[in-house]
Structures are given as structure tokens and as C-alpha cells.
Amino acid sequence: MSEDIARRPDKLTSAGLDELSVLPVFFKLAGKSVVIAGGSDAAAWKAELLAASGAQTYVFATNVSDKLKELTRRTGLVHIEHRQLQVRDFEGAALAIGDFETVEEIDAFRQMARKAGVICNIIDKPKQSDFQFGSLIERSPLVIAISTDGAAPVFGQALRIWIETLLPDGLRHWAKAAKSWRPKITALNLDFHARRKVWEIFARRALSHPEKKPDESDLEAMLAGLHQSNADKNTTHVALVGAGPGDPELLTLKAVRALQSADVVLFDDLVAPGVINMARREAQRISVGKRGYKPSCTQEDIISLLIEHAQAGRRIVRLKGGDPLIFGRAGEEIEALHRAGIPVEIIPGVTSASAAAASLKRSLTERETARRVQMITAHARNGQLPDDLDWRALADPKATTIVYMGVRTLQALANRLCAEGLDPNTPAIIIERASWPNERHLTSTISKLPQAAEAAAIQAPALVIIGQALRDHKSEL
């Protein structure tokens, strides 16, 4: 098929690193000494963090908070000196932390630290600090830190909470296993590519079964992968993932985890960039969108890509807008993958109908007026209104009807519904880009909606909702 008719899959490359405001590093402090000047609760939190890292922490202060006193009783790693810090106290210290308010105190502390060659942090004073503490996510020995370069610590804390919800606590067991198994793998004297393959298998198993406590059978499976001509069958995997209607925050946790473990991501045109960016940086991203009345990838192209990458031992995520099992042609892909002997997982997503109803703040069902919900597509293979719809059901005044892909056939749909007995004054709403920042919706009746949508220049993707459950709703264009 020629390029002016068919569209080929587009491969996207990941951008390089932007300029970093800070360099993220991790200090090993076990057995080393750290000095803290100040006895406040803020200093107590830093002392607790340092002690948890194994540092011998020396606190110099004339007034000490109850939290610091309680900390010294709980751990033998925090020591309180009831006096002011002096230059000699910096000797041998790995880090220094100060809790001061005045510029004079900060300058004096920094000068002593620099004279001793020790880098320092001034609590809540990022501009006067050589390094900063980030918001921590602890799955030790897996530790994640977030920094906003001191611009918005509360924002960093909010991000920490968000990421916490994405990382199962069980990942700490996988991190501990990795630490335990590394000497055994190192002793095998594998070359670089073999070592990388072992740890790739490890990462895939961990992300696929994050709540499983790994055991020696997992290590055996990792090593067995080295002796197979193809990647371990358990790592060859295609996941059909619902990308939701557009808002990245409507992704399920399972969808995010699949994206974070994928080697290849195939996505439709209607998938929002924010959703695609959830994929790990190293993943190959391929646009395979089908675009109405425009050059598009064929379904055969997409299936060939899925099989090709799966047979190469890669983990593939096939991102479909909304839910993959609702008007997403998922059945063809599932069948083809089954024939090729490739495991398939389905991860459902928030369909556009649910997102649109949520945006409208309207229930699609009402005890007296809307006893059922029905979903249809108003777009046949030939681009026209399908002629095999159940018009009697669609004209039912007690149903709420959701119409996908109905912008171009809206006039024909409205005419046929009214001809089949639906009241022309039945409320109808068209929602353009439900859940996107530029979402619009227009309220009318089924008989008048086509002209109103044309006047408002409504564009796909758009969803039409018809039914008495929508009565008394106002437009927001």
C-alpha cells in the first residue's frame, strides 16, 4: 500500500537529560560520623534519618528538644554534647548539618565546615546549603529521594505520597534479594551482556509480581534464562492496556506498572502524551494510531509489530484509548497473539463514557428514567452509520445511550432515532475530549444536537450521550 494511503508506524526516541538543578547522589554513612549543630525538633528528624543510615551522629546544642532526648534513648548512634560546636568537632566528619536562624550563625558554621573540608546542610535554607535532603520513599534497600531544589518542599512531599501509592511495599523484598544474590551472580564470571540479561529478567519478575516474596526458585529462573535461545517465556509478554480517556491521573496503578516495565509501547493517536510519558525512559515508543479519514496504520501492521517484538523476547504494552475491550478491536489482536503462542494480559481502563459522565456530574442510570445503559459505535467500516443496530432498543425512552465515534454520522443517527420513535426532545450531550484540559461539551436535544455540534465545530474524539438522565444540564463551551 502506498504512503499516500497508508501510514507507517512512527518510532519515537527518548529525549536526553535536561539540565539538572541538582545532582542526585546517595551517601554511604554506616560507621562514619556526622555533626549536627542545634537541638530542635527539625534537628531531631535529621538525626533520626542519619542514624537510620548507620551514621554516628553527634548533636551539639545547649538546649535539646524532647524528641532528641527520646531518640538518644532509642538508638546508640545519636550522641548529645551539651555545648556549642567548635572547629575541632568537624574533624573526620562526613557531613555537617546546622539549624540556625541568623545569617551570622550560618556564615560562622559554613566557614568552620569549609575549613575542615566538610560539606554542610543548613536546615530549611537551601541557598546556604551544599547539599539538600529530599523527600524519601523507603523500600530499603530500595530508597528513592525527591528534590525540588528547595523551591517547594511541600510539593516534593505530595509527590512522595503519590509515588508511594505506585510502589508496592513488597518491592523491598526484591531489593533485599538482589543484594543477597549479587555475590552469587558475580561469582559466575558472566560477560557484560549476560549479567545485564540476568538483571533484566530479575527486574521483570519483580515488577510483574511485586507482592511476591522472592526465593531461590526465582534465582534459578533468572539463571535459566541464560541458556534459552529466546528470553524466558515468562518475560515474553503483551499487555493490552487501557490508557483511559486522556487524563493521566485516571490510569490504573496496574497500567502504570505495566508501562514502567515495558520494553516497547505501541500507542494510538488518541492516547494523551502524559500517558505515554508514564513509560520508562528506555522503552521504545511506536505510534500506530488509526485516524478517521486520514492515512492510518493497518491492523495487520500493528499485529505484525506485536508478534515481532514479542518473539524477540520483549515485554510489550499496547496502549488503547479508554478501555481496550470497548470498541478497541482488541479481539483481533488477542486472537492473533494466541495463534502465535504469545501470552496476553488485559489491563482495563476508564472508558470515555465513565469519564464524560464524571465530568458532567451526571449519573447514567436513574431509578425512574434510565434503567439501563447501552453503548454503540455509529461508525461502520465504510464510514457510514451502521445499518445493523437494534433501533428498537436505541429508541427506548428508559435507556441511556452512549455513542462512540459518532461525530460524522450524528445527523443520520438523530434522524433514524426520531424515525424509530425516540422523542425528538430527548436530552442529548456531545462531549469533546472528555477529561482533557481542553474538554468541551454541548447540551441540546437529539433532534437539534447535530446542527448545534456543527455550529460549535465539535471535533473527534467526541462522545454523544442520549437520555432522560441528562435533563436540566447546561452547556459549557
HUQUI-V998889 format. One record per residue. N is the residue number from 1. PHI is phi as a letter, one per 30 degrees, with the letter a starting at -180 (* if undefined). NEAR is the number of other C-alpha atoms within 12 Angstrom. D_FIRST is the distance of its C-alpha to the first C-alpha in Angstrom with 1 decimal. Layout:
BEGIN
[[N/PHI/NEAR/D_FIRST] [N/PHI/NEAR/D_FIRST]]
END
This chain:
BEGIN
[[1/*/13/0.0] [2/d/10/3.8] [3/d/13/6.7] [4/d/11/8.4] [5/c/14/6.7] [6/c/21/6.2] [7/c/24/9.2] [8/d/24/10.1] [9/e/30/13.5] [10/c/22/16.3] [11/c/18/19.4] [12/c/21/22.7] [13/c/16/25.7] [14/d/17/29.2] [15/d/12/31.7] [16/d/9/34.9] [17/d/8/38.3] [18/d/8/39.7] [19/d/7/43.4] [20/c/11/45.6] [21/d/14/48.7] [22/b/20/50.4] [23/c/17/49.8] [24/d/17/49.7] [25/b/15/52.0] [26/b/18/54.0] [27/c/19/57.6] [28/c/18/59.3] [29/c/21/62.7] [30/e/17/64.3] [31/i/19/67.9] [32/c/23/67.7] [33/c/31/69.7] [34/b/42/68.6] [35/c/48/71.0] [36/b/50/70.9] [37/c/48/73.2] [38/k/38/73.8] [39/c/38/74.7] [40/d/27/72.7] [41/d/21/70.3] [42/d/25/67.4] [43/d/39/68.9] [44/d/36/69.4] [45/d/29/65.6] [46/d/39/64.9] [47/d/46/67.6] [48/d/33/66.1] [49/d/27/62.7] [50/d/36/64.2] [51/d/33/66.3] [52/d/25/63.3] [53/d/26/61.8] [54/j/22/65.0] [55/d/31/66.6] [56/d/32/70.4] [57/c/43/70.6] [58/c/43/73.8] [59/c/45/74.4] [60/c/34/77.0] [61/a/28/78.4] [62/d/16/81.7] [63/c/21/80.4] [64/b/28/78.1] [65/d/22/76.2] [66/d/17/76.6] [67/d/22/73.0] [68/d/35/73.8] [69/d/28/77.0] [70/d/20/75.2] [71/d/30/72.5] [72/d/25/75.1] [73/d/15/76.6] [74/d/16/73.2] [75/b/22/72.2] [76/d/20/74.2] [77/c/30/71.7] [78/c/37/72.8] [79/b/33/76.1] [80/c/34/77.9] [81/c/25/80.2] [82/d/19/82.4] [83/a/18/82.5] [84/d/24/80.6] [85/d/31/78.0] [86/b/23/79.4] [87/e/24/77.8] [88/d/14/78.9] [89/d/29/76.9] [90/d/33/73.6] [91/d/23/74.5] [92/i/21/71.9] [93/d/29/69.8] [94/d/30/66.0] [95/b/39/65.4] [96/b/47/67.6] [97/b/48/67.1] [98/b/46/69.3] [99/b/37/70.0] [100/b/28/71.6] [101/c/18/71.9] [102/c/14/73.6] [103/d/15/72.2] [104/d/12/75.3] [105/d/20/74.8] [106/d/28/71.2] [107/d/19/72.0] [108/d/21/74.9] [109/d/37/72.7] [110/d/33/69.9] [111/d/21/72.4] [112/d/28/73.9] [113/d/36/70.5] [114/d/22/69.4] [115/d/18/72.8] [116/c/22/72.1] [117/i/19/68.5] [118/c/28/67.2] [119/d/28/64.2] [120/b/37/64.9] [121/b/35/63.5] [122/c/38/65.3] [123/e/35/64.7] [124/i/27/62.8] [125/b/25/63.0] [126/d/26/59.6] [127/d/17/60.5] [128/c/29/63.6] [129/c/30/61.9] [130/d/26/60.6] [131/b/30/58.4] [132/b/37/57.4] [133/c/35/57.2] [134/c/35/53.9] [135/d/28/53.4] [136/c/26/53.3] [137/c/29/51.2] [138/c/26/53.1] [139/b/22/51.8] [140/e/21/54.0] [141/d/23/53.4] [142/d/23/50.1] [143/b/24/51.1] [144/b/25/48.9] [145/b/26/50.4] [146/c/33/49.2] [147/b/30/50.4] [148/c/25/50.2] [149/h/27/52.3] [150/i/28/55.2] [151/d/18/53.5] [152/a/17/53.4] [153/e/23/54.9] [154/d/18/54.6] [155/d/18/50.9] [156/d/24/50.7] [157/d/22/52.6] [158/d/19/50.3] [159/d/23/47.3] [160/e/25/49.3] [161/d/20/49.8] [162/d/18/46.2] [163/d/24/45.1] [164/e/24/48.0] [165/d/17/46.4] [166/d/27/43.2] [167/c/28/45.0] [168/e/26/46.6] [169/d/26/50.2] [170/d/26/49.4] [171/d/33/47.5] [172/d/27/51.0] [173/d/25/51.5] [174/d/36/48.3] [175/d/28/49.4] [176/d/21/52.9] [177/d/30/51.3] [178/d/33/49.4] [179/d/19/52.6] [180/d/18/54.4] [181/d/25/51.8] [182/e/21/51.1] [183/d/13/54.2] [184/d/19/53.2] [185/d/27/49.7] [186/d/19/51.2] [187/d/11/53.7] [188/d/16/50.9] [189/h/13/50.3] [190/d/18/46.5] [191/d/14/44.4] [192/e/13/42.4] [193/d/12/39.1] [194/d/23/40.9] [195/d/24/43.0] [196/d/19/40.0] [197/d/28/38.3] [198/e/36/41.4] [199/d/31/41.6] [200/d/28/37.9] [201/d/35/38.6] [202/e/39/41.8] [203/d/30/40.1] [204/d/36/37.5] [205/d/36/40.3] [206/d/37/42.3] [207/d/34/39.7] [208/d/32/38.7] [209/b/26/42.3] [210/d/27/44.2] [211/c/17/47.2] [212/d/19/47.8] [213/d/22/50.7] [214/d/30/49.5] [215/b/20/51.6] [216/d/16/51.8] [217/d/14/49.2] [218/d/28/46.6] [219/d/27/47.7] [220/d/20/47.5] [221/d/25/43.9] [222/d/35/43.0] [223/d/28/44.6] [224/d/22/43.1] [225/d/29/39.6] [226/d/26/40.5] [227/c/15/40.9] [228/c/16/37.6] [229/d/12/34.6] [230/c/19/32.4] [231/d/29/33.5] [232/e/32/35.9] [233/e/27/34.3] [234/d/28/35.9] [235/c/38/33.9] [236/d/37/30.5] [237/a/41/29.6] [238/b/45/27.0] [239/c/43/28.5] [240/d/43/26.8] [241/c/44/28.7] [242/d/45/29.5] [243/d/51/29.3] [244/i/43/31.4] [245/d/48/31.2] [246/l/38/31.3] [247/d/33/34.8] [248/e/29/34.8] [249/d/23/38.4] [250/c/31/37.1] [251/d/37/35.4] [252/d/28/37.4] [253/d/27/39.2] [254/d/31/37.3] [255/d/41/34.0] [256/d/37/35.4] [257/d/30/36.6] [258/d/43/33.3] [259/d/43/31.7] [260/d/32/34.5] [261/c/38/34.0] [262/d/41/30.2] [263/c/35/28.7] [264/b/40/25.1] [265/b/49/24.4] [266/c/43/21.1] [267/b/43/21.6] [268/d/40/20.3] [269/d/32/20.5] [270/d/33/23.7] [271/d/40/25.5] [272/d/33/28.3] [273/e/23/28.6] [274/d/21/32.1] [275/d/37/30.8] [276/e/43/28.3] [277/d/26/31.2] [278/d/33/33.2] [279/d/33/31.2] [280/d/22/33.2] [281/e/22/32.9] [282/d/20/31.6] [283/d/28/28.7] [284/d/31/25.1] [285/c/34/23.4] [286/b/33/19.7] [287/d/33/18.3] [288/b/35/15.8] [289/d/32/16.7] [290/c/29/15.3] [291/b/21/16.4] [292/e/23/17.3] [293/i/17/15.8] [294/b/16/14.1] [295/e/20/10.8] [296/b/27/11.1] [297/d/33/10.6] [298/d/24/9.8] [299/d/25/13.1] [300/d/21/12.0] [301/d/25/11.3] [302/d/36/14.8] [303/d/32/16.5] [304/d/22/15.4] [305/d/35/16.9] [306/e/43/19.9] [307/d/33/20.7] [308/e/23/20.1] [309/d/31/22.6] [310/d/36/25.0] [311/d/26/25.3] [312/d/23/26.1] [313/i/31/29.1] [314/c/35/28.1] [315/c/44/29.0] [316/c/45/26.1] [317/c/46/26.4] [318/c/51/23.7] [319/d/52/24.9] [320/b/45/24.4] [321/e/46/26.0] [322/i/45/29.2] [323/c/34/29.8] [324/d/36/27.0] [325/c/27/28.4] [326/c/30/28.4] [327/h/25/25.2] [328/c/34/23.2] [329/h/24/21.3] [330/d/30/23.4] [331/e/19/24.2] [332/d/21/20.7] [333/d/33/21.0] [334/d/29/24.6] [335/d/17/24.2] [336/d/25/21.5] [337/d/31/23.8] [338/d/20/26.8] [339/d/14/25.3] [340/d/21/24.7] [341/i/17/28.3] [342/c/32/27.7] [343/d/29/30.2] [344/b/32/29.1] [345/c/29/31.3] [346/c/28/31.0] [347/c/32/32.6] [348/d/32/33.1] [349/b/37/33.0] [350/d/34/34.6] [351/d/35/32.6] [352/e/45/32.4] [353/d/43/34.9] [354/d/29/37.6] [355/d/36/37.0] [356/d/40/37.2] [357/d/33/40.3] [358/d/19/41.8] [359/d/28/41.1] [360/d/31/42.7] [361/h/14/45.6] [362/b/25/45.3] [363/d/27/45.7] [364/d/34/43.2] [365/b/25/46.0] [366/b/19/49.5] [367/e/14/52.3] [368/c/14/53.0] [369/c/23/50.0] [370/b/24/46.8] [371/d/20/47.3] [372/a/24/43.7] [373/b/29/40.2] [374/b/29/37.0] [375/c/29/33.4] [376/b/30/30.7] [377/c/34/27.2] [378/c/37/27.1] [379/b/26/23.4] [380/d/20/21.8] [381/e/13/18.2] [382/d/12/18.3] [383/i/20/19.8] [384/c/22/23.2] [385/d/28/26.4] [386/e/22/26.5] [387/c/18/29.0] [388/c/14/30.1] [389/d/22/31.9] [390/d/19/35.6] [391/d/25/37.1] [392/d/18/40.6] [393/d/21/40.0] [394/d/35/38.3] [395/d/30/41.3] [396/d/27/43.7] [397/d/30/45.9] [398/c/27/46.8] [399/c/31/43.2] [400/c/40/41.1] [401/c/44/37.5] [402/c/37/34.7] [403/c/38/31.6] [404/c/38/28.3] [405/h/38/25.4] [406/c/39/27.7] [407/d/37/27.8] [408/d/32/25.8] [409/c/32/27.5] [410/d/41/30.9] [411/d/25/32.7] [412/d/24/31.6] [413/d/39/32.6] [414/d/39/36.0] [415/d/24/36.7] [416/d/27/36.1] [417/d/33/38.1] [418/d/25/41.0] [419/d/18/40.9] [420/d/20/41.0] [421/j/21/44.2] [422/d/32/43.3] [423/e/26/45.9] [424/e/26/44.3] [425/c/23/46.3] [426/d/34/44.7] [427/e/34/44.0] [428/b/40/40.3] [429/b/50/38.8] [430/c/53/35.4] [431/c/46/34.8] [432/c/40/32.3] [433/h/34/31.3] [434/e/41/34.0] [435/i/35/35.8] [436/d/29/34.2] [437/e/15/36.7] [438/c/17/35.4] [439/e/29/35.6] [440/b/30/36.8] [441/b/36/38.0] [442/b/37/39.3] [443/c/35/41.8] [444/a/33/42.5] [445/c/34/42.8] [446/d/40/40.0] [447/d/30/40.8] [448/c/27/40.8] [449/d/38/38.1] [450/e/30/35.1] [451/d/25/37.0] [452/d/25/38.3] [453/d/36/34.9] [454/d/19/33.5] [455/d/13/36.6] [456/d/20/36.2] [457/h/20/32.5] [458/d/30/31.5] [459/b/26/28.0] [460/d/28/25.9] [461/d/35/26.5] [462/b/38/29.5] [463/b/44/31.5] [464/c/50/33.9] [465/c/53/37.1] [466/b/49/39.4] [467/l/44/42.9] [468/d/38/46.6] [469/d/33/46.4] [470/c/37/45.2] [471/e/27/48.2] [472/i/17/50.0] [473/c/25/47.1] [474/c/20/46.7] [475/d/26/43.6] [476/b/18/42.9] [477/c/19/40.6]]
END
